[in-house]
Amino acid sequence: MTNNKKQELLKKILAKKGINVTTKNIPRRSDNEPVTLSFAQEQLYFLHELEADKTTYNTPFPVEISGNLDVDILEKVIGIIIQRHEILRTNFKQVDGKLLQVIKSDVDFKLNIINLNNEPLATVKKIINLEAKKQFDLSQDNLFQVTLWQINDNCNWQIGRAHV
């Protein structure tokens, strides 16, 4: 069922209950149109630029995956999520003296896979902690990154990093 049909069905159900709903569509922004930063984004960008280590807004989110993992499907699903959400394809750049969001129209996502087969747990934790602390270049790096750490045949860690 399309979104328009869902909206019409919802309006009919609400109308039967005596609730009148009027909606206005928000016009879609042109894909080529530059996007200014919100006030909150400007503040975070400014604070990020002032920091020495630039990792305060890095948000790592580890997920342990036990059992048989289809890496191709995982990679495809993450790619679909990134393609669906503009904010995951956005960088911040100075253009003509103005700070803008630059949204990549298409991203060919490749899952970064690191094999740590049978490494001691202490070594694995140390490597993952170092990865989580890497700095983002807000003008070039993908601000949403995912690495798959293969520990052994039945244990994988998916470590996502985002700059938020």
Secondary structure, DSSP 8 states (H G I E B T S, - for coil): --HHHHHHHHHHHHHHTT------------TTS-EE--HHHHHHHHHHHH-SS--TTEEEEEEEEES---HHHHHHHHHHHHHH-GGGGEEEEEETTEEEEEE-S------EEEE-TT--HHHHHHHHHHHHT----TTTS-SEEEEEEEEETTEEEEEEEEE-
